[in-house]
Amino acid sequence: MALRVLRLPELVRAIADFQQGVPLDVKLLRALVKGDGDTRNVKTALAPFHAFFEPWLAQHTRATDLTPLLQSDPSTRFRLTQYAIAYSNVRLLDNLCDLDINGDDWILAARLGNVGVLAYFIERKQPTYVPLAMAHALRTGQAPVVEYLHGQGGTIPPFASSVACNGGHLALVKLLRHLDAWRPVNPSLVAKQGHLDVLKYLHEQGCGGFTAETMDEAAAAGRLEIVRDARPMPSPVPRKTALGRRSLPSTVTGPSVVRLVADFAKPKSSAHQRSVHSPPTRYGSPRVEAATDAEAVDFRRNNGFPLWTAHVLLTAIRQDRLDIVAYANEHKLGVFSTAAMDNAGRFGCLEIFRYLHTHRREGCTKAAWTGAVANGHLGVVRYMVENDFAVVDLKVGRQLAISSGRTSLTSYIKSVGPARSSCAVQ
């Protein structure tokens, strides 16, 4: 019985707290603060420690209560300093008397937006790293930190506007304009990143630089799903900008929200050349994705926006959007050529290929045949053979299928029979 009493957890805790040593709860805190040495996301790594330490600190209000925790090895004190900065714990910073604040500490406070900690550093005459903190606050979009450091005499660098816009930090963009620290930016780069809220704000503020190239860059980056309210903008839309040839009328029929079709990627533009002809990079193959639908086309036609270009039609074909191709044909948009069927064949869009063959007169070139064979589109190849397309060359197709490793296509072409010189296209 006596042995059981001695082993009671309550008695062990009382003895440990009474004698000279470290309380059990402090031991737990030390273990938690050492638990994860992740320096990339300090706040997340120290979240378990914070969950236990915050209520503990609320119960231990005397200055001496922190002494057992602070009397630990240097690595624990380092993590405690990181915790105090990440969670804006000024009381803990005060008790870490021998603080050796360096640039990394300023960076951590700036990136997390902890203005109070930066103010503490300045008030306690710690070494100052204002330019370093300013740069990291700009990069992470911490507008309150930028505003505070600016008020303390910090200089906002000339590249601040570009960093804020390209990073999509709208609050920071607004602050820079308020502080008269604005420098002109290139909206094309913002469009390429897909920061549409920033683009809209720049346009409302009358910032220049909006051209067709803006939409070119958005197209090359696959950023075409641009949703806008169908109501007039607060500021007039300049003529011949990427947002249209004229501003929206005061009253617009149709849906309250429309998706604008970005059709400004001209075939000779640099963005179009990159999207079509550039080889794959470590970031992936360049793509052009057009947000095309009949509703958007109706809106553009009814409200004075430029109509489609052939490039937009080809993009719709590559996305296998038969409804858009049919709409363009029915409304006589005048953007069809042999390239339409060539692309449908190359990308294996059999239903579109069949539709164009039935409803259009442009026909196709040998590129449709070689593209379908090289990419292994048996359905398109079979359709072209069965419908006696003039561009079908079974000898070339067989050689191309073999060299491309298309076994099923090779077998099919061999089964068709001797090569045909030419057949009339229906």
C-alpha positions as a Python dict, from the first residue, in 0.01 Angstrom:
ca = {
    (1, 'M'): (0, 0, 0),
    (2, 'A'): (280, 241, 88),
    (3, 'L'): (446, 173, -248),
    (4, 'R'): (123, 256, -431),
    (5, 'V'): (96, 587, -245),
    (6, 'L'): (451, 682, -340),
    (7, 'R'): (370, 615, -704),
    (8, 'L'): (65, 839, -718),
    (9, 'P'): (115, 1098, -1001),
    (10, 'E'): (-17, 1377, -780),
    (11, 'L'): (240, 1303, -510),
    (12, 'V'): (525, 1278, -759),
    (13, 'R'): (425, 1613, -912),
    (14, 'A'): (404, 1777, -567),
    (15, 'I'): (748, 1648, -473),
    (16, 'A'): (897, 1761, -804),
    (17, 'D'): (746, 2108, -767),
    (18, 'F'): (860, 2144, -407),
    (19, 'Q'): (1222, 2044, -443),
    (20, 'Q'): (1484, 2238, -632),
    (21, 'G'): (1453, 2135, -995),
    (22, 'V'): (1236, 2177, -1302),
    (23, 'P'): (855, 2147, -1280),
    (24, 'L'): (700, 1880, -1499),
    (25, 'D'): (501, 2130, -1700),
    (26, 'V'): (819, 2321, -1780),
    (27, 'K'): (981, 1997, -1894),
    (28, 'L'): (688, 1945, -2126),
    (29, 'L'): (727, 2298, -2261),
    (30, 'R'): (1095, 2239, -2327),
    (31, 'A'): (1015, 1918, -2511),
    (32, 'L'): (749, 2085, -2723),
    (33, 'V'): (963, 2382, -2820),
    (34, 'K'): (1235, 2144, -2936),
    (35, 'G'): (988, 1921, -3115),
    (36, 'D'): (1031, 2049, -3470),
    (37, 'G'): (1330, 2239, -3602),
    (38, 'D'): (1154, 2349, -3920),
    (39, 'T'): (1281, 2696, -4009),
    (40, 'R'): (1076, 2734, -4329),
    (41, 'N'): (744, 2767, -4147),
    (42, 'V'): (828, 2859, -3791),
    (43, 'K'): (475, 2953, -3688),
    (44, 'T'): (328, 2620, -3798),
    (45, 'A'): (614, 2422, -3645),
    (46, 'L'): (565, 2591, -3308),
    (47, 'A'): (186, 2565, -3307),
    (48, 'P'): (180, 2265, -3062),
    (49, 'F'): (405, 2457, -2823),
    (50, 'H'): (184, 2766, -2855),
    (51, 'A'): (-132, 2566, -2777),
    (52, 'F'): (18, 2456, -2442),
    (53, 'F'): (225, 2762, -2361),
    (54, 'E'): (-39, 3033, -2409),
    (55, 'P'): (-274, 2911, -2130),
    (56, 'W'): (26, 2824, -1913),
    (57, 'L'): (161, 3177, -1946),
    (58, 'A'): (-179, 3324, -1856),
    (59, 'Q'): (-166, 3135, -1523),
    (60, 'H'): (196, 3222, -1448),
    (61, 'T'): (201, 3599, -1431),
    (62, 'R'): (506, 3654, -1211),
    (63, 'A'): (833, 3742, -1379),
    (64, 'T'): (1008, 3458, -1194),
    (65, 'D'): (767, 3200, -1336),
    (66, 'L'): (953, 3205, -1667),
    (67, 'T'): (1294, 3152, -1508),
    (68, 'P'): (1290, 2767, -1514),
    (69, 'L'): (1192, 2772, -1879),
    (70, 'L'): (1461, 3021, -1975),
    (71, 'Q'): (1734, 2835, -1784),
    (72, 'S'): (1788, 2592, -2067),
    (73, 'D'): (2034, 2514, -2343),
    (74, 'P'): (2108, 2768, -2623),
    (75, 'S'): (1902, 2582, -2884),
    (76, 'T'): (1591, 2604, -2667),
    (77, 'R'): (1645, 2975, -2608),
    (78, 'F'): (1686, 3024, -2983),
    (79, 'R'): (1354, 2853, -3051),
    (80, 'L'): (1190, 3056, -2775),
    (81, 'T'): (1310, 3372, -2948),
    (82, 'Q'): (1164, 3250, -3275),
    (83, 'Y'): (837, 3171, -3100),
    (84, 'A'): (820, 3515, -2939),
    (85, 'I'): (874, 3682, -3277),
    (86, 'A'): (633, 3457, -3467),
    (87, 'Y'): (352, 3494, -3212),
    (88, 'S'): (423, 3856, -3112),
    (89, 'N'): (492, 3762, -2749),
    (90, 'V'): (656, 4077, -2616),
    (91, 'R'): (653, 3952, -2256),
    (92, 'L'): (871, 3657, -2351),
    (93, 'L'): (1101, 3887, -2548),
    (94, 'D'): (1137, 4105, -2239),
    (95, 'N'): (1244, 3805, -2032),
    (96, 'L'): (1497, 3692, -2288),
    (97, 'C'): (1731, 3960, -2156),
    (98, 'D'): (2036, 3874, -2363),
    (99, 'L'): (1863, 3905, -2698),
    (100, 'D'): (2097, 3904, -2993),
    (101, 'I'): (1862, 4020, -3267),
    (102, 'N'): (1993, 3978, -3620),
    (103, 'G'): (1868, 4018, -3974),
    (104, 'D'): (1693, 3680, -3974),
    (105, 'D'): (1477, 3791, -3682),
    (106, 'W'): (1375, 4108, -3868),
    (107, 'I'): (1294, 3899, -4176),
    (108, 'L'): (1076, 3661, -3974),
    (109, 'A'): (880, 3945, -3816),
    (110, 'A'): (839, 4124, -4148),
    (111, 'R'): (725, 3818, -4342),
    (112, 'L'): (465, 3734, -4076),
    (113, 'G'): (342, 4094, -4060),
    (114, 'N'): (418, 4139, -3689),
    (115, 'V'): (445, 4516, -3662),
    (116, 'G'): (448, 4503, -3281),
    (117, 'V'): (767, 4297, -3278),
    (118, 'L'): (942, 4533, -3520),
    (119, 'A'): (836, 4825, -3302),
    (120, 'Y'): (980, 4641, -3001),
    (121, 'F'): (1313, 4597, -3179),
    (122, 'I'): (1331, 4967, -3260),
    (123, 'E'): (1223, 5083, -2913),
    (124, 'R'): (1477, 4855, -2740),
    (125, 'K'): (1759, 4993, -2957),
    (126, 'Q'): (1824, 4658, -3119),
    (127, 'P'): (2037, 4651, -3436),
    (128, 'T'): (1821, 4778, -3720),
    (129, 'Y'): (1770, 4601, -4051),
    (130, 'V'): (1497, 4822, -4194),
    (131, 'P'): (1588, 4786, -4567),
    (132, 'L'): (1605, 4408, -4531),
    (133, 'A'): (1270, 4394, -4352),
    (134, 'M'): (1118, 4630, -4609),
    (135, 'A'): (1224, 4406, -4898),
    (136, 'H'): (1074, 4094, -4741),
    (137, 'A'): (754, 4274, -4644),
    (138, 'L'): (711, 4383, -5005),
    (139, 'R'): (773, 4034, -5133),
    (140, 'T'): (512, 3879, -4901),
    (141, 'G'): (260, 4161, -4941),
    (142, 'Q'): (265, 4276, -4578),
    (143, 'A'): (118, 4623, -4629),
    (144, 'P'): (100, 4712, -4252),
    (145, 'V'): (472, 4640, -4215),
    (146, 'V'): (559, 4851, -4520),
    (147, 'E'): (348, 5137, -4386),
    (148, 'Y'): (509, 5116, -4040),
    (149, 'L'): (867, 5099, -4169),
    (150, 'H'): (795, 5388, -4404),
    (151, 'G'): (674, 5589, -4104),
    (152, 'Q'): (999, 5508, -3926),
    (153, 'G'): (1199, 5661, -4208),
    (154, 'G'): (1241, 5349, -4417),
    (155, 'T'): (1282, 5402, -4791),
    (156, 'I'): (1045, 5227, -5028),
    (157, 'P'): (1259, 5097, -5318),
    (158, 'P'): (1173, 5186, -5680),
    (159, 'F'): (1086, 4825, -5762),
    (160, 'A'): (813, 4811, -5497),
    (161, 'S'): (527, 4868, -5742),
    (162, 'S'): (638, 4586, -5971),
    (163, 'V'): (685, 4345, -5680),
    (164, 'A'): (342, 4426, -5538),
    (165, 'C'): (161, 4394, -5873),
    (166, 'N'): (338, 4081, -5994),
    (167, 'G'): (279, 3921, -5654),
    (168, 'G'): (-92, 4000, -5664),
    (169, 'H'): (-85, 4201, -5339),
    (170, 'L'): (-376, 4439, -5396),
    (171, 'A'): (-366, 4596, -5047),
    (172, 'L'): (2, 4676, -5097),
    (173, 'V'): (-66, 4824, -5442),
    (174, 'K'): (-326, 5057, -5290),
    (175, 'L'): (-88, 5156, -5009),
    (176, 'L'): (194, 5244, -5249),
    (177, 'R'): (-37, 5472, -5445),
    (178, 'H'): (-154, 5632, -5119),
    (179, 'L'): (205, 5694, -5007),
    (180, 'D'): (301, 5847, -5343),
    (181, 'A'): (554, 5568, -5382),
    (182, 'W'): (404, 5445, -5708),
    (183, 'R'): (606, 5375, -6020),
    (184, 'P'): (459, 5278, -6359),
    (185, 'V'): (421, 4904, -6412),
    (186, 'N'): (362, 4684, -6714),
    (187, 'P'): (6, 4544, -6700),
    (188, 'S'): (110, 4266, -6938),
    (189, 'L'): (325, 4109, -6667),
    (190, 'V'): (38, 4131, -6418),
    (191, 'A'): (-197, 3966, -6668),
    (192, 'K'): (56, 3689, -6724),
    (193, 'Q'): (46, 3611, -6352),
    (194, 'G'): (-333, 3607, -6355),
    (195, 'H'): (-384, 3874, -6087),
    (196, 'L'): (-713, 4003, -6222),
    (197, 'D'): (-811, 4202, -5912),
    (198, 'V'): (-490, 4402, -5943),
    (199, 'L'): (-550, 4452, -6317),
    (200, 'K'): (-901, 4580, -6253),
    (201, 'Y'): (-775, 4824, -5988),
    (202, 'L'): (-500, 4957, -6215),
    (203, 'H'): (-753, 5009, -6491),
    (204, 'E'): (-996, 5188, -6258),
    (205, 'Q'): (-714, 5417, -6146),
    (206, 'G'): (-633, 5512, -6504),
    (207, 'C'): (-288, 5353, -6507),
    (208, 'G'): (-144, 5333, -6857),
    (209, 'G'): (4, 5044, -7047),
    (210, 'F'): (-311, 4849, -7132),
    (211, 'T'): (-262, 4725, -7488),
    (212, 'A'): (-338, 4417, -7691),
    (213, 'E'): (-13, 4274, -7557),
    (214, 'T'): (-178, 4256, -7214),
    (215, 'M'): (-417, 3993, -7341),
    (216, 'D'): (-140, 3831, -7544),
    (217, 'E'): (53, 3761, -7226),
    (218, 'A'): (-257, 3637, -7047),
    (219, 'A'): (-327, 3402, -7336),
    (220, 'A'): (27, 3267, -7347),
    (221, 'A'): (5, 3188, -6976),
    (222, 'G'): (-339, 3029, -7003),
    (223, 'R'): (-508, 3310, -6805),
    (224, 'L'): (-812, 3373, -7019),
    (225, 'E'): (-1104, 3307, -6786),
    (226, 'I'): (-1160, 3673, -6707),
    (227, 'V'): (-1490, 3741, -6537),
    (228, 'R'): (-1621, 4099, -6531),
    (229, 'D'): (-1941, 4259, -6415),
    (230, 'A'): (-2149, 4378, -6708),
    (231, 'R'): (-2168, 4738, -6593),
    (232, 'P'): (-1968, 5051, -6681),
    (233, 'M'): (-1626, 5090, -6523),
    (234, 'P'): (-1575, 5391, -6294),
    (235, 'S'): (-1317, 5525, -6538),
    (236, 'P'): (-1354, 5520, -6917),
    (237, 'V'): (-1183, 5245, -7108),
    (238, 'P'): (-920, 5391, -7340),
    (239, 'R'): (-968, 5327, -7709),
    (240, 'K'): (-793, 5028, -7862),
    (241, 'T'): (-705, 4873, -7528),
    (242, 'A'): (-707, 4509, -7440),
    (243, 'L'): (-1041, 4555, -7265),
    (244, 'G'): (-1230, 4657, -7581),
    (245, 'R'): (-1264, 4926, -7844),
    (246, 'R'): (-1505, 5129, -7638),
    (247, 'S'): (-1634, 5146, -7285),
    (248, 'L'): (-1934, 4944, -7180),
    (249, 'P'): (-2271, 5116, -7233),
    (250, 'S'): (-2466, 5228, -6929),
    (251, 'T'): (-2728, 4960, -6986),
    (252, 'V'): (-2638, 4616, -7106),
    (253, 'T'): (-2874, 4336, -7195),
    (254, 'G'): (-2779, 3981, -7115),
    (255, 'P'): (-2622, 3817, -6808),
    (256, 'S'): (-2501, 4024, -6516),
    (257, 'V'): (-2164, 3850, -6534),
    (258, 'V'): (-1990, 3757, -6857),
    (259, 'R'): (-1670, 3584, -6952),
    (260, 'L'): (-1471, 3791, -7196),
    (261, 'V'): (-1305, 3606, -7479),
    (262, 'A'): (-944, 3719, -7502),
    (263, 'D'): (-891, 3717, -7877),
    (264, 'F'): (-603, 3960, -7908),
    (265, 'A'): (-327, 3700, -7953),
    (266, 'K'): (-255, 3781, -8317),
    (267, 'P'): (-77, 3513, -8522),
    (268, 'K'): (230, 3737, -8560),
    (269, 'S'): (250, 3846, -8196),
    (270, 'S'): (539, 3736, -7978),
    (271, 'A'): (309, 3567, -7728),
    (272, 'H'): (138, 3364, -7998),
    (273, 'Q'): (470, 3254, -8144),
    (274, 'R'): (585, 3142, -7799),
    (275, 'S'): (263, 2955, -7728),
    (276, 'V'): (264, 2767, -8059),
    (277, 'H'): (628, 2719, -8154),
    (278, 'S'): (823, 2718, -7827),
    (279, 'P'): (965, 2383, -7712),
    (280, 'P'): (870, 2250, -7369),
    (281, 'T'): (1052, 2412, -7078),
    (282, 'R'): (1106, 2310, -6718),
    (283, 'Y'): (785, 2495, -6643),
    (284, 'G'): (588, 2280, -6890),
    (285, 'S'): (478, 2327, -7246),
    (286, 'P'): (337, 2672, -7325),
    (287, 'R'): (-39, 2655, -7363),
    (288, 'V'): (-316, 2881, -7482),
    (289, 'E'): (-655, 2816, -7325),
    (290, 'A'): (-940, 3035, -7445),
    (291, 'A'): (-1251, 3074, -7233),
    (292, 'T'): (-1489, 3063, -7526),
    (293, 'D'): (-1863, 3015, -7509),
    (294, 'A'): (-2160, 3127, -7713),
    (295, 'E'): (-2287, 3356, -7437),
    (296, 'A'): (-1960, 3547, -7434),
    (297, 'V'): (-1963, 3583, -7811),
    (298, 'D'): (-2319, 3718, -7800),
    (299, 'F'): (-2213, 3973, -7542),
    (300, 'R'): (-1917, 4086, -7750),
    (301, 'R'): (-2127, 4117, -8066),
    (302, 'N'): (-2403, 4313, -7889),
    (303, 'N'): (-2172, 4552, -7705),
    (304, 'G'): (-1915, 4656, -7961),
    (305, 'F'): (-1624, 4435, -7863),
    (306, 'P'): (-1395, 4292, -8131),
    (307, 'L'): (-1516, 3962, -8271),
    (308, 'W'): (-1320, 3643, -8295),
    (309, 'T'): (-992, 3596, -8471),
    (310, 'A'): (-890, 3272, -8638),
    (311, 'H'): (-659, 3211, -8344),
    (312, 'V'): (-951, 3193, -8102),
    (313, 'L'): (-1135, 2946, -8328),
    (314, 'L'): (-829, 2722, -8346),
    (315, 'T'): (-799, 2735, -7968),
    (316, 'A'): (-1161, 2625, -7934),
    (317, 'I'): (-1094, 2338, -8177),
    (318, 'R'): (-794, 2222, -7976),
    (319, 'Q'): (-1018, 2214, -7669),
    (320, 'D'): (-1265, 1997, -7864),
    (321, 'R'): (-1544, 2254, -7832),
    (322, 'L'): (-1784, 2148, -8106),
    (323, 'D'): (-2052, 2384, -7975),
    (324, 'I'): (-1827, 2685, -8032),
    (325, 'V'): (-1725, 2571, -8379),
    (326, 'A'): (-2090, 2520, -8471),
    (327, 'Y'): (-2180, 2862, -8331),
    (328, 'A'): (-1905, 3029, -8536),
    (329, 'N'): (-2030, 2855, -8848),
    (330, 'E'): (-2398, 2934, -8791),
    (331, 'H'): (-2328, 3301, -8720),
    (332, 'K'): (-2089, 3336, -9014),
    (333, 'L'): (-1801, 3478, -8811),
    (334, 'G'): (-1567, 3444, -9109),
    (335, 'V'): (-1273, 3285, -8929),
    (336, 'F'): (-1259, 2946, -9105),
    (337, 'S'): (-975, 2819, -9322),
    (338, 'T'): (-804, 2490, -9396),
    (339, 'A'): (-625, 2532, -9063),
    (340, 'A'): (-951, 2444, -8886),
    (341, 'M'): (-968, 2089, -9021),
    (342, 'D'): (-590, 2054, -9004),
    (343, 'N'): (-598, 2125, -8630),
    (344, 'A'): (-901, 1905, -8571),
    (345, 'G'): (-716, 1619, -8737),
    (346, 'R'): (-391, 1686, -8558),
    (347, 'F'): (-557, 1694, -8215),
    (348, 'G'): (-791, 1403, -8280),
    (349, 'C'): (-1118, 1600, -8255),
    (350, 'L'): (-1321, 1357, -8467),
    (351, 'E'): (-1665, 1514, -8414),
    (352, 'I'): (-1534, 1859, -8509),
    (353, 'F'): (-1350, 1711, -8807),
    (354, 'R'): (-1671, 1542, -8924),
    (355, 'Y'): (-1873, 1862, -8868),
    (356, 'L'): (-1630, 2076, -9067),
    (357, 'H'): (-1625, 1822, -9349),
    (358, 'T'): (-2004, 1827, -9363),
    (359, 'H'): (-2075, 2199, -9316),
    (360, 'R'): (-1770, 2383, -9452),
    (361, 'R'): (-1605, 2405, -9793),
    (362, 'E'): (-1248, 2498, -9700),
    (363, 'G'): (-1132, 2138, -9672),
    (364, 'C'): (-791, 2049, -9532),
    (365, 'T'): (-429, 2000, -9633),
    (366, 'K'): (-186, 1712, -9598),
    (367, 'A'): (-118, 1840, -9246),
    (368, 'A'): (-450, 1694, -9132),
    (369, 'W'): (-349, 1347, -9253),
    (370, 'T'): (9, 1349, -9126),
    (371, 'G'): (-94, 1510, -8797),
    (372, 'A'): (-363, 1251, -8732),
    (373, 'V'): (-129, 962, -8814),
    (374, 'A'): (168, 1097, -8618),
    (375, 'N'): (-47, 1153, -8308),
    (376, 'G'): (-221, 817, -8330),
    (377, 'H'): (-577, 936, -8394),
    (378, 'L'): (-722, 623, -8552),
    (379, 'G'): (-1076, 763, -8566),
    (380, 'V'): (-973, 1059, -8780),
    (381, 'V'): (-752, 842, -9001),
    (382, 'R'): (-1034, 593, -9058),
    (383, 'Y'): (-1279, 875, -9138),
    (384, 'M'): (-1044, 1028, -9394),
    (385, 'V'): (-984, 694, -9564),
    (386, 'E'): (-1351, 594, -9572),
    (387, 'N'): (-1451, 934, -9714),
    (388, 'D'): (-1183, 931, -9984),
    (389, 'F'): (-997, 1249, -9886),
    (390, 'A'): (-762, 1364, -10161),
    (391, 'V'): (-481, 1428, -9914),
    (392, 'V'): (-474, 1065, -9796),
    (393, 'D'): (-142, 901, -9885),
    (394, 'L'): (-131, 550, -9745),
    (395, 'K'): (237, 501, -9823),
    (396, 'V'): (336, 815, -9632),
    (397, 'G'): (89, 727, -9358),
    (398, 'R'): (230, 374, -9319),
    (399, 'Q'): (589, 502, -9295),
    (400, 'L'): (488, 771, -9048),
    (401, 'A'): (288, 528, -8835),
    (402, 'I'): (581, 286, -8821),
    (403, 'S'): (833, 559, -8732),
    (404, 'S'): (596, 694, -8465),
    (405, 'G'): (543, 352, -8311),
    (406, 'R'): (168, 351, -8386),
    (407, 'T'): (106, -24, -8403),
    (408, 'S'): (-273, -15, -8441),
    (409, 'L'): (-254, 254, -8707),
    (410, 'T'): (11, 60, -8897),
    (411, 'S'): (-209, -248, -8898),
    (412, 'Y'): (-512, -52, -9013),
    (413, 'I'): (-332, 126, -9298),
    (414, 'K'): (-182, -204, -9419),
    (415, 'S'): (-529, -357, -9420),
    (416, 'V'): (-675, -80, -9635),
    (417, 'G'): (-498, -196, -9949),
    (418, 'P'): (-262, -40, -10203),
    (419, 'A'): (-191, 332, -10178),
    (420, 'R'): (-440, 557, -10353),
    (421, 'S'): (-312, 843, -10554),
    (422, 'S'): (-607, 1074, -10498),
    (423, 'C'): (-980, 1078, -10427),
    (424, 'A'): (-1238, 1354, -10447),
    (425, 'V'): (-1336, 1520, -10125),
    (426, 'Q'): (-1710, 1519, -10075),
}
